[in-house]
Amino acid sequence: MNPVLRRACATALLAGLLPLALSAQPATNVEAGSGYQLPVPALQALVDAPRPPQASLSPRRDLLAFIETPSLPGIDVVAQEELRLAGMRIHPHTWSRSAFSFGTGLSLRAVDGEQERPVQGLPEKPAIASIAWSPDQRHLAFSHVDTAAGEVQLWLVDVAAGSARQLLAQPLNAVAGSGFTWMPDSAGLLVTLRPAGAGAPPTAGVPTGPNIQQTSGGAVQQIRTYQDLLSSEADARLFEHYMRSQLALVGTDGDVRLIGSPDLHVGASPSPDGHHLLVQVMERPFSYMVPYHRFPRRVQVLDTTGALVHDHVRLPLVEGLPVGNDSVPTGMRSIGWRNDAPATLVWVEAQDGGDPAVEAEVRDRVFSLAAPYTGEPQVLADLSKRYAGITWGDGELALVSERWWKDRSTRTWKIAPDAPGAGQELVFDRSYEDRYSDPGSPVTAVDDNGRSRLVVAANGEIFLQGAGASPEGDRPFLDRFDLETGESTRLFHSQAPHYESVQAMLDSEGRRLLTTRETPTEVPNLYVRDLAAGQDALRALTDYPHPTPELRDVSKEKIRYTRADGVEMTADLYLPAGYDAGRDGPLPMLMWAYPREFKSADAASQVRGSPHRFNAISYWGPLGFLARGYAVLDGPTMPIVGEGDAEPNDTYVEQLVASAQAAVDEVVRRGVADRDRIAIGGHSYGAFMTANLLAHSDLFRAGIARSGAYNRTLTPFGFQAEERNFWDAPETYLAMSPFMHAGRIDEPMLIIHGEDDNNSGTYPMQSERMYAAMKGLGGNARLVMLPKESHGYRARESVLHMLAEEDAWLEKYVKNAE
């Protein structure tokens, strides 16, 4: 079951859009502009288009909760104070993770009902951060961020009555999580409260000495680059202040029972029987080099009064790992509850020291230990690759997955958790980058304790659902699968001209499905499909109109073409409404892409996406420029292939240029693009790609690079899928860094970056230094640093200004270029 159907209402209209908050006039030339600028109305309309609500299916799969989503917040909201500590961004006023967009309404609807019921009694100005159904679905809990009061409040919805009330007077501490989780009996919730009498946060004060770090040598380790780390003891004390929380149990009647004393809780979850709590508490020493999730912690089992039942493990600080993307820490990891047992702990331990370079038949071992935790741990599975998760069924059935990044392989094993000596039975063994052979993922549903477990039919078969990748594009499916014979029976397969995806099974035999259905011109809507009544038994639950009707008739085609080395490539070609290549001639084009690495040319050649999906025109990607008369090539595959022992990035530049050349040649051959008026653009790794293409080819008239990294020596312990460090592969790092080749960029490049980017590796300094290099070397560049913005831009003013900058750049240097 997919509990959050994020695409279910992807185009629902919302009431009360935010009013225009800017006084600036639309402009296509921002060269001399000051302050935030507005784009032309056609682009501004995309920003103010209705936002998608979110939908959550109830545990019994017969009710839906819809959460309204507002338009983008203003810069005044995004500019609120936030602390950047230990890899976190904290809103100190509300004791929560920094967030700026919240649900503004809540409604309920029966899957088999006809009308949606707005929940009554909500806060005056709802700001819903998280919601959770009680296992018996009588209640729906949600957190409300009351910025005026400076607190995160816990609220409760009586589902039958359709009414909400504030459950707790004490505010939650939502820094390390949502702040609440349901107990299995549905009689109450486990919460993390803001400690009473916490007092004012500590101040930095006068320094008492230097901040010192020391290393005494040892094995070579990978230490990735992270943002927002601690840098002093004053930071550490401030971090402790906001991380400290008080565990408590709160009944649905509002009764509160404290558990233990305030501490640095980073995790707390009840056992499936509700009698024990698995608690993780962060401890000193902290680090200035890694985020908080690498800090030491103690993992303990408590009873519901707070008494210690089992001191499970003390995990040490992890500042570095062995070289390689398959490396993991030593000792216990992935500690949690077995979903299908009353109170059994499960965890994984590396048997190769966490080092992928070490030869070992068993790399990871999965253990379990049942209450009262006094016996020897049982071995559930031995894995020759890295553990990748367990899907629980019952004592006779669970599915354990493993994968190995180096060769992109994955296996799934069937085990019997109650009979660990019975061995493992191989179910699937394949390459996870081979989408055509993907059998799908096991279908799960929430049990009576609120735990996710396999859906098993009466005859013992399980269900698999997947994207259904094929040479014709994705065709989502649902299968019944016999674990004994390995044979599958197809129950549902999306059929052209629609794209229909299973969101949940509404029963345990696969007879009724909740799906979303769409076409390029019809928005995704929710449907109930009754397979038992025939393939045409389809009932619509929603009927949402097109959010941007002025762009309804743009055309989309999934095109195929071949790179010079034989790798087949795909892209989505979009053309303005009413355009005819023979009549209107070639257009200026914006190409927007993101490179990906592969170990197989066959996998790199596979078709991605579907020609039947809705043409969702967003302000974030390139499609808005269809309204400005551009053709758009969205997502042209830029595969970087390294077969066998070859490393993909050793020929990154050559393969990148060859991919771009093939894409340009194809759109020119089709007569839809003017070879002399094509721009290239991308975000993050796509920005890195953009700068490299401008440096190493003359295929493009101009480029747009957003929030990228351009000097790979500033990420010396690996980046993206590159697992070697700079000192192991200096030639690759230097060849891939467009900063090292800035003098070769003779096309205009627009560089946009959030001043407070929190993404690992894409420091704002990357764009500042790239711009300085181009300026010093006589290049044509424009640097736009967006205040208070992170890796993704959140404020309405920032997004509007981004569009105005991109539009002006394309108009000047592409559409109207000499």
C-alpha positions in Angstrom: 0.0 0.0 0.0 1.2 3.5 -0.8 -0.2 5.6 2.1 0.7 9.0 0.7 -0.7 9.4 -2.8 1.3 12.4 -3.8 0.2 12.3 -7.4 -3.4 11.4 -6.7 -4.7 15.0 -7.0 -1.8 16.4 -8.8 -3.8 19.2 -10.3 -6.6 19.9 -7.8 -7.7 23.6 -7.6 -7.1 25.3 -4.3 -9.1 28.3 -3.0 -7.6 31.5 -1.8 -4.4 31.8 -3.7 -1.9 34.1 -2.2 -2.3 37.7 -3.5 0.5 39.2 -5.6 3.1 40.2 -3.1 5.4 42.2 -5.5 5.1 45.7 -6.8 7.6 45.2 -9.6 6.5 45.2 -13.2 7.0 42.2 -15.5 10.2 42.6 -17.4 12.1 40.6 -20.0 15.3 42.5 -19.4 16.7 42.4 -15.9 20.1 43.7 -16.7 19.6 47.0 -14.9 17.0 45.7 -12.5 17.3 46.0 -8.7 15.4 43.9 -6.2 13.2 41.0 -7.1 11.8 41.0 -10.7 8.7 39.5 -12.1 8.7 37.4 -15.3 6.3 38.0 -18.1 2.6 37.0 -17.2 2.8 33.7 -19.1 5.6 32.5 -16.8 4.2 34.1 -13.7 1.0 32.2 -14.2 2.9 28.9 -13.7 4.1 30.0 -10.3 0.6 30.9 -9.2 -1.1 27.9 -10.6 -2.9 25.6 -8.2 -0.6 23.4 -6.1 -1.3 19.6 -5.7 -2.9 18.5 -2.4 -1.7 15.3 -0.7 -3.9 12.3 -0.1 -3.5 9.6 2.6 -5.3 6.3 2.6 -6.6 4.9 5.9 -5.3 1.6 7.4 -8.5 -0.2 6.4 -8.2 1.3 2.9 -11.7 2.7 2.8 -11.1 6.3 3.7 -9.0 9.1 2.2 -7.7 12.2 3.9 -6.9 15.2 1.6 -4.5 17.9 2.8 -4.6 21.2 0.9 -1.3 22.7 -0.2 -0.9 26.4 -0.6 1.0 28.5 -3.1 4.7 29.2 -2.5 5.5 31.1 0.7 6.8 34.7 0.5 10.4 35.6 1.2 9.4 37.1 4.5 8.5 33.6 5.6 11.6 31.9 4.1 13.8 34.6 5.7 12.8 33.6 9.2 15.7 32.8 11.6 17.1 29.3 11.3 20.0 27.6 12.9 22.4 25.4 10.9 23.8 22.8 13.2 25.2 19.3 12.7 23.7 18.9 9.3 20.3 20.2 10.4 18.4 23.3 9.8 16.4 24.2 12.9 13.6 26.8 13.3 14.5 27.9 16.9 11.2 29.8 17.4 9.1 26.7 17.0 11.6 23.9 18.0 11.2 22.1 14.7 13.0 21.4 11.5 13.0 24.4 9.1 10.0 24.1 6.8 8.0 26.9 5.1 5.1 25.2 3.3 2.3 23.5 5.3 -1.1 22.0 4.7 -3.8 24.6 4.9 -6.9 22.4 5.0 -8.0 18.9 5.7 -11.0 16.9 4.5 -12.2 13.3 4.5 -13.9 11.1 1.9 -15.0 7.4 1.9 -13.5 5.5 -1.0 -17.0 4.3 -1.8 -18.7 7.5 -0.9 -19.8 10.4 -3.0 -18.9 13.6 -1.1 -15.8 15.0 0.6 -16.3 16.3 4.2 -14.2 19.2 5.4 -12.9 18.6 8.9 -14.4 21.1 11.3 -12.6 22.8 14.2 -9.2 23.1 12.6 -6.9 25.9 13.8 -7.8 29.4 12.6 -4.9 29.4 10.2 -3.9 25.7 9.7 -0.2 24.9 9.1 -0.3 21.1 9.0 3.2 19.6 9.1 2.6 15.9 9.5 -0.4 13.6 9.8 -0.9 9.9 10.9 -3.9 7.6 11.1 -4.5 5.7 14.2 -4.2 1.9 13.5 -8.0 1.5 14.2 -8.5 4.6 11.9 -10.9 6.2 14.5 -8.6 9.1 14.8 -6.2 11.1 12.6 -3.4 13.0 14.4 -1.6 16.0 12.9 1.0 18.5 14.0 0.1 22.2 13.6 3.0 24.8 13.4 1.8 27.9 15.2 4.4 30.4 14.3 2.7 33.2 16.2 2.8 31.2 19.5 6.2 29.7 18.7 5.3 26.1 19.0 4.3 22.8 17.3 1.0 21.6 18.6 -0.5 18.1 18.5 -4.1 18.0 17.2 -6.6 15.1 16.9 -9.4 14.5 14.4 -12.4 12.4 15.4 -12.9 10.7 12.0 -16.5 9.7 12.6 -17.5 13.2 13.7 -15.2 14.9 11.2 -14.0 17.3 13.9 -10.6 18.4 15.2 -9.3 19.5 18.6 -6.0 20.4 20.1 -4.9 17.3 22.2 -1.9 18.7 24.1 -1.2 22.0 25.8 2.5 21.3 25.9 4.3 21.9 22.6 6.1 19.2 20.7 9.8 19.1 20.0 9.8 18.3 16.2 13.5 18.9 15.5 14.5 15.2 15.1 11.2 13.9 13.6 7.5 14.6 13.4 7.2 14.6 17.2 4.5 11.9 17.5 3.7 8.3 16.5 0.7 6.2 17.3 0.8 3.4 19.9 -0.4 0.0 18.4 -3.5 -0.1 20.5 -4.7 3.3 19.1 -5.4 4.5 22.7 -2.6 7.1 22.6 0.5 8.4 21.0 4.2 8.4 21.9 5.4 12.0 21.7 8.6 14.1 22.1 7.8 17.2 24.1 9.7 20.4 24.5 11.2 20.0 27.9 9.5 22.0 30.7 11.8 24.8 32.0 14.2 24.5 29.0 15.1 28.1 29.5 16.8 30.4 27.0 19.2 29.0 24.5 22.9 29.3 25.4 24.8 32.2 23.9 28.2 32.0 22.4 29.8 34.4 24.9 33.5 35.1 25.0 35.6 32.3 23.5 37.5 30.3 26.1 40.1 28.9 23.6 40.6 27.8 20.0 38.6 25.2 18.3 40.9 22.2 17.7 40.7 19.1 15.7 43.3 16.4 15.4 43.9 13.2 13.5 46.6 10.6 14.4 46.7 8.7 11.1 45.1 5.4 10.2 43.5 3.8 7.2 42.4 5.8 4.2 38.8 6.8 4.6 36.1 8.6 2.6 35.0 11.8 4.3 32.3 13.4 2.1 31.7 17.1 2.1 28.7 18.2 4.2 27.0 21.5 4.9 25.8 23.1 8.2 28.3 21.3 10.5 29.2 22.2 14.0 32.2 24.5 14.2 32.7 25.2 17.9 31.7 24.2 21.4 29.2 27.1 21.4 27.5 25.4 18.4 27.5 22.1 20.2 25.8 23.5 23.3 23.2 25.3 21.2 22.6 22.0 19.2 22.1 20.1 22.5 19.6 22.7 23.7 17.2 22.3 20.7 17.7 18.5 20.4 16.7 17.8 24.0 13.2 16.4 24.3 11.0 14.7 26.8 9.4 11.4 25.9 5.8 11.0 27.0 2.6 8.9 26.3 -0.5 10.9 25.7 -3.9 9.3 25.6 -6.7 10.3 23.1 -8.3 11.9 26.2 -5.3 14.2 26.6 -3.9 12.5 29.7 0.0 12.8 29.7 2.4 10.4 31.3 6.1 11.4 31.1 8.7 8.7 30.3 12.1 9.1 31.9 14.0 12.4 31.8 14.7 14.9 29.0 17.5 13.6 26.7 18.9 14.0 23.2 16.4 11.6 21.6 16.9 10.9 17.9 14.5 8.1 17.6 11.7 6.4 19.6 9.3 3.8 18.4 6.9 1.4 20.2 7.1 -2.4 19.7 4.3 -3.9 17.7 2.7 -5.2 21.0 3.0 -1.8 22.6 4.8 -3.0 25.7 8.3 -1.8 24.8 10.0 1.3 23.4 13.1 1.3 21.2 14.9 4.5 22.0 18.0 6.0 20.5 19.8 8.8 22.3 22.7 10.9 20.9 25.8 11.2 23.0 29.1 13.1 23.0 31.7 13.4 21.5 30.2 15.4 18.6 32.1 16.0 15.4 32.9 19.0 13.3 33.2 16.9 10.1 30.0 14.9 9.9 26.3 15.4 10.5 24.5 14.3 13.7 23.4 10.9 12.3 27.1 9.9 12.5 27.4 11.0 16.2 27.6 8.4 19.0 24.4 7.1 20.3 23.0 4.5 22.8 20.2 2.2 21.7 18.0 0.9 24.5 14.7 -0.9 25.0 12.5 0.7 27.7 9.2 -0.3 29.1 6.4 2.3 28.9 7.2 3.6 32.3 10.8 4.4 31.2 12.5 1.6 33.0 15.5 0.1 31.2 14.7 -3.4 29.8 17.6 -4.0 27.6 20.8 -1.9 26.9 21.2 -3.0 23.3 24.3 -1.2 22.0 26.5 1.9 22.2 27.3 3.1 18.7 30.6 5.1 18.2 31.2 8.2 16.3 31.7 7.5 12.5 33.7 10.2 10.8 34.9 8.2 7.8 34.2 5.0 6.0 36.4 2.7 3.8 36.7 3.8 0.2 33.8 2.8 -2.0 30.1 3.3 -2.3 29.5 -0.2 -0.9 31.2 0.7 2.4 29.3 0.8 5.7 30.2 1.3 9.4 31.3 -1.6 11.5 29.0 -2.9 14.3 25.2 -2.8 14.4 23.2 -0.8 12.0 19.6 -0.6 10.7 18.2 -1.4 14.2 14.5 -1.7 14.4 11.5 -3.9 15.3 10.3 -7.0 13.5 6.9 -5.8 12.2 5.2 -9.2 12.5 6.4 -10.2 16.0 5.4 -8.7 19.5 8.7 -7.3 20.5 11.7 -8.6 18.5 14.7 -6.5 17.6 16.3 -6.8 14.2 19.7 -5.4 13.0 22.5 -5.9 10.6 26.3 -6.2 11.1 29.0 -6.1 8.4 31.2 -9.2 8.4 33.9 -7.7 6.1 34.8 -4.7 8.3 32.4 -2.6 6.2 35.1 -2.5 3.5 34.1 -3.5 -0.1 37.7 -4.1 -1.0 37.9 -7.0 1.5 37.1 -10.4 0.0 34.3 -12.1 1.9 31.6 -14.7 1.2 29.3 -13.1 3.8 29.4 -9.3 3.8 26.3 -8.6 5.9 24.5 -10.7 8.5 21.0 -10.1 9.7 20.2 -10.8 13.4 17.1 -10.9 15.6 16.6 -11.0 19.3 13.2 -11.5 21.0 12.0 -10.2 24.3 13.2 -10.5 27.1 16.5 -10.1 25.2 18.4 -12.5 27.4 19.3 -15.2 24.8 21.7 -15.4 21.9 20.8 -13.4 18.8 19.4 -15.5 15.9 20.8 -15.3 12.4 18.0 -14.5 10.0 20.1 -14.2 6.8 23.7 -14.2 5.5 24.2 -11.8 2.5 27.0 -11.7 0.0 26.1 -8.1 -0.8 24.9 -5.1 1.3 21.6 -5.4 3.2 18.9 -3.4 1.4 15.8 -4.0 3.7 13.2 -6.5 4.8 9.6 -6.8 3.9 7.8 -8.6 6.7 5.0 -11.1 6.3 4.6 -13.5 9.2 6.7 -16.1 11.0 6.9 -18.2 7.9 7.6 -15.5 5.3 9.7 -12.4 5.0 11.6 -11.1 1.9 15.2 -9.9 2.5 16.9 -7.7 -0.2 20.6 -7.1 -0.8 22.4 -5.1 -3.4 26.0 -4.2 -4.6 26.6 -0.8 -6.1 29.8 -1.7 -7.9 28.1 -4.1 -10.3 24.5 -2.8 -9.9 23.3 -6.3 -8.8 20.5 -7.1 -6.4 19.0 -10.2 -4.9 15.8 -11.0 -3.0 15.6 -13.9 -0.6 12.7 -15.7 1.1 13.2 -16.5 4.7 11.1 -17.9 7.6 11.8 -15.6 10.6 10.4 -18.1 13.1 12.7 -20.8 11.7 16.1 -19.1 11.1 17.8 -22.4 10.6 15.6 -23.2 7.6 17.9 -21.3 5.3 17.3 -18.8 2.5 15.5 -19.3 -0.8 16.5 -17.1 -3.8 13.5 -15.3 -5.3 15.1 -12.7 -7.6 18.7 -12.2 -8.9 19.1 -9.3 -11.3 20.7 -6.0 -12.2 18.8 -3.2 -10.6 19.6 -0.8 -13.4 17.9 -3.1 -15.9 14.4 -1.6 -15.7 12.9 -4.0 -18.3 13.5 -7.0 -16.1 12.2 -5.5 -12.9 9.6 -7.9 -11.5 8.1 -5.1 -9.2 8.0 -4.4 -5.5 6.0 -6.4 -3.0 2.7 -4.9 -2.1 2.2 -4.2 1.6 -0.6 -3.0 3.8 -0.9 -1.8 7.4 -1.9 -4.4 10.0 -3.9 -3.9 13.1 -0.9 -2.6 15.0 -0.2 0.0 12.4 2.8 -2.0 10.9 3.5 -2.5 7.2 3.4 -6.1 6.2 3.1 -8.2 3.0 -0.3 -8.6 1.5 -0.7 -12.4 1.1 -3.6 -13.9 -0.8 -5.6 -16.8 0.6 -3.6 -19.3 -1.6 -0.3 -17.9 -0.2 0.7 -15.8 -3.2 2.0 -12.3 -2.8 1.5 -9.3 -5.1 4.1 -7.3 -7.0 3.6 -3.8 -8.5 6.0 -1.9 -10.8 6.6 0.7 -13.4 6.4 -1.8 -16.2 9.3 -0.3 -18.2 9.4 -1.4 -21.8 10.5 -0.2 -25.3 7.1 1.5 -25.6 7.6 3.3 -22.3 6.4 2.6 -18.7 3.2 0.6 -18.4 2.5 0.1 -14.7 1.3 -3.3 -13.6 0.1 -5.5 -10.7 0.9 -9.2 -10.6 0.1 -12.1 -8.3 3.3 -14.0 -7.6 3.8 -17.6 -6.6 6.8 -17.8 -4.3 7.0 -21.6 -4.7 7.0 -21.8 -8.5 8.3 -18.3 -9.4 5.4 -17.8 -11.8 3.4 -14.6 -12.0 -0.1 -13.9 -13.1 -0.8 -10.4 -14.4 -3.9 -8.8 -12.9 -3.6 -5.3 -14.3 -1.5 -3.6 -17.0 -1.8 0.1 -18.0 -3.1 0.4 -21.5 -2.6 3.2 -24.1 -3.7 5.9 -24.5 -3.8 6.2 -20.7 -1.2 6.0 -18.1 -2.7 4.3 -15.0 -0.7 3.5 -11.9 -1.8 1.4 -8.9 -1.7 3.4 -5.7 -3.1 0.7 -3.4 -4.9 -2.6 -3.3 -8.3 -2.2 -1.6 -8.6 -5.8 -0.6 -6.2 -8.7 0.0 -7.0 -10.7 -3.2 -6.3 -8.0 -5.8 -9.9 -7.6 -6.9 -10.3 -3.8 -6.3 -7.6 -1.2 -6.8 -7.1 2.5 -6.1 -5.4 4.0 -9.2 -4.5 7.3 -10.7 -5.2 7.7 -14.5 -4.1 10.3 -16.9 -3.3 11.2 -20.5 -1.1 14.0 -21.9 -4.1 16.3 -21.8 -6.1 14.8 -18.9 -4.9 15.5 -15.4 -4.3 12.6 -13.0 -7.4 11.7 -11.2 -8.2 9.0 -8.6 -10.2 5.9 -9.7 -11.5 2.7 -8.2 -10.9 -0.2 -10.6 -12.9 -3.4 -10.0 -11.0 -6.2 -11.7 -13.5 -8.8 -10.6 -16.2 -6.9 -12.6 -14.1 -6.7 -15.7 -11.5 -4.5 -17.3 -13.9 -1.7 -18.0 -15.3 -1.5 -14.4 -13.8 1.9 -13.5 -15.2 4.5 -11.2 -13.8 8.1 -10.9 -13.4 9.5 -7.4 -12.1 12.9 -8.5 -12.6 15.1 -11.5 -10.0 17.9 -11.5 -9.7 20.5 -14.3 -6.6 21.3 -16.1 -4.4 23.7 -14.0 -2.9 25.5 -17.0 -5.6 25.4 -19.7 -3.7 27.9 -21.9 -1.0 25.2 -22.3 -3.4 22.2 -22.7 -2.6 21.7 -26.4 1.2 21.6 -26.3 2.4 18.4 -28.0 4.7 15.8 -26.5 6.5 13.0 -28.2 8.9 10.4 -26.7 11.7 10.3 -29.2 14.5 7.7 -29.7 17.8 8.3 -31.3 21.3 6.7 -31.3 24.6 8.0 -30.0 27.7 7.6 -32.2 28.9 4.6 -30.1 25.6 2.8 -30.6 24.0 3.6 -27.2 20.3 4.3 -27.8 18.8 7.4 -26.1 15.4 8.9 -25.3 14.0 12.3 -24.6 10.6 14.0 -24.3 10.2 16.5 -27.2 7.6 19.3 -26.4 6.4 21.7 -29.0 4.1 24.8 -28.6 0.4 24.4 -29.3 -0.4 24.7 -33.0 3.2 24.5 -34.1 3.9 22.8 -37.5 7.5 22.3 -38.5 6.8 22.3 -42.2 4.8 25.5 -42.0 6.6 27.4 -39.2 10.2 26.2 -39.5 12.7 25.5 -36.8 12.3 27.1 -33.4 14.8 28.2 -30.7 15.1 25.3 -28.2 15.8 24.8 -24.5 17.4 21.4 -23.7 17.3 20.4 -20.0 19.1 17.3 -18.7 20.7 15.4 -15.9 23.5 12.8 -16.6 23.4 9.3 -15.0 26.0 6.6 -14.7 25.5 3.0 -15.9 27.5 -0.2 -15.9 25.8 -1.5 -19.0 25.1 0.1 -22.4 22.0 -2.1 -22.7 20.6 -0.6 -19.5 21.6 2.9 -20.6 19.6 2.4 -23.8 16.4 1.5 -22.1 13.3 3.8 -22.5 12.4 5.8 -19.4 9.0 7.4 -18.8 5.8 7.2 -20.7 4.4 9.1 -23.7 0.9 8.9 -22.1 1.6 10.8 -18.9 0.0 14.2 -18.3 1.9 17.2 -19.6 2.4 18.9 -16.2 3.9 22.3 -16.9 5.9 23.4 -13.8 7.8 26.5 -13.1 10.8 24.4 -11.9 11.7 22.7 -15.1 12.0 24.0 -18.7 8.4 23.4 -19.9 7.2 26.9 -19.1 9.2 28.2 -22.0 6.8 26.6 -24.4 4.6 29.6 -23.6 7.5 31.8 -24.9 7.7 30.1 -28.2 10.5 27.7 -27.6 10.7 24.0 -28.4 11.8 22.0 -25.3 13.8 18.8 -25.2 13.2 17.6 -21.6 15.3 14.8 -20.0 17.4 13.8 -23.0 19.4 10.8 -21.5 23.0 11.6 -21.0 24.3 8.2 -20.0 27.8 7.8 -18.8 28.7 4.1 -19.3 31.5 2.1 -17.7 31.2 -1.6 -18.6 33.2 -4.3 -16.8 36.1 -2.8 -14.9 35.9 0.5 -16.7 35.0 3.5 -14.6 32.2 5.6 -16.2 33.7 8.9 -15.3 37.1 8.2 -17.0 35.4 9.1 -20.3 32.8 11.4 -18.8 33.5 14.4 -21.1 33.6 12.4 -24.3 30.4 10.5 -23.5 28.6 13.7 -22.4 29.5 15.6 -25.6 28.6 12.6 -27.7 25.2 12.4 -26.0 24.5 16.1 -26.5 25.7 15.9 -30.2 23.2 13.1 -30.8 20.4 15.0 -29.2 21.1 18.2 -31.2 21.5 16.3 -34.5 18.1 14.6 -33.9 16.0 17.7 -33.2 17.7 19.5 -36.1 17.0 16.5 -38.4 13.3 16.6 -37.4 13.2 20.3 -38.4 12.0 21.5 -35.0 15.1 23.2 -33.7 17.4 25.8 -35.2 21.0 24.4 -34.7 22.3 28.0 -34.0 19.7 28.7 -31.3 19.8 25.9 -28.8 20.4 26.5 -25.1 21.4 23.8 -22.6 20.4 23.9 -18.9 20.1 21.9 -15.7 20.0 22.0 -11.9 22.6 20.6 -9.5 24.5 17.8 -11.4 22.6 19.2 -14.5 24.3 22.5 -13.9 27.7 20.7 -13.7 26.8 19.1 -17.1 25.9 22.5 -18.6 29.2 24.1 -17.7 31.1 21.0 -19.1 29.1 21.1 -22.4 29.8 24.8 -22.8 33.5 24.2 -22.1 34.0 21.2 -24.3 31.7 21.7 -27.3 30.2 24.4 -29.5 26.8 22.8 -29.7 24.9 25.4 -27.7 24.3 29.1 -28.0 24.0 29.7 -24.2 23.6 27.9 -20.9 21.6 28.1 -17.7 23.3 26.4 -14.6 21.4 26.3 -11.3 22.9 25.3 -8.0 25.8 23.3 -9.4 29.3 22.3 -8.4 32.1 23.1 -10.9 35.4 22.3 -9.1 35.5 18.6 -8.1 38.7 19.1 -6.0 36.3 20.8 -3.5 34.5 17.4 -3.2 37.7 15.3 -3.0 36.3 12.2 -1.4 33.8 11.4 -4.1 30.7 12.9 -5.7 27.5 11.7 -7.3 28.4 8.1 -8.3 32.2 8.6 -8.3 33.6 6.5 -5.4 37.3 7.1 -5.9 38.9 10.0 -4.1 40.8 12.8 -5.8 44.2 11.4 -4.9 43.3 8.1 -6.5 42.0 9.6 -9.7 43.3 13.2 -10.1 43.2 13.2 -13.9 39.5 12.3 -13.8 38.7 14.9 -11.2 40.5 17.6 -13.2 39.1 16.6 -16.5 35.6 16.6 -15.2 35.8 20.0 -13.5 34.6 22.8 -15.8 36.3 25.3 -13.4 39.6 23.9 -14.7 38.5 24.7 -18.3 36.7 28.0 -17.7 38.8 29.7 -20.3 37.2 27.5 -23.0 33.7 28.6 -22.2 32.9 31.2 -24.9 29.2 31.0 -24.7 27.0 33.1 -22.3 26.3 31.2 -19.0 23.7 32.2 -16.5 24.7 31.0 -13.0 22.0 30.8 -10.3 22.5 29.6 -6.8 20.8 29.8 -3.4 23.0 31.7 -0.9 22.2 29.1 1.8 22.5 25.9 -0.3 22.5 22.9 2.1 23.2 20.2 -0.4 26.3 18.1 0.0 29.0 19.3 -2.4 27.1 22.3 -4.0 28.5 25.0 -1.7 27.5 28.5 -2.9 31.2 29.1 -3.2 31.2 26.8 -6.2 29.1 29.3 -8.3 31.0 32.3 -6.9 34.4 30.9 -7.9 33.1 29.7 -11.3 31.8 33.2 -12.1 35.0 34.8 -10.9 37.0 32.5 -13.2 34.9 33.3 -16.2 35.0 37.0 -15.4 38.8 36.9 -15.0 39.2 35.0 -18.2 37.0 37.3 -20.3 33.9 35.1 -20.4 30.3 36.1 -20.6 28.5 35.2 -17.4 25.9 36.4 -14.9 25.8 35.3 -11.3 22.5 35.4 -9.4 22.7 34.6 -5.7 19.2 34.1 -4.2 19.1 35.2 -0.5 17.9 32.7 2.1 17.5 30.0 -0.5 18.6 26.4 -0.2 19.3 23.8 -3.0 15.7 24.1 -4.1 14.2 27.6 -4.1 11.2 28.0 -1.8 10.1 31.7 -1.8 7.7 32.9 -4.4 9.8 36.0 -5.0 12.9 33.8 -5.6 11.1 31.6 -8.1 9.6 34.5 -10.0 13.0 36.2 -10.2 14.6 32.9 -11.3 12.1 32.8 -14.2 12.6 36.4 -15.1 16.4 35.9 -15.2 16.1 32.7 -17.4 13.7 34.3 -19.7 15.8 37.4 -20.2 18.9 35.3 -20.8 17.2 33.1 -23.4 15.5 36.0 -25.2 18.8 37.9 -25.5 21.3 35.1 -26.2 19.2 32.4 -27.9 15.9 33.5 -29.5 17.3 36.9 -30.6 20.9 35.9 -31.0 22.7 37.1 -34.1 
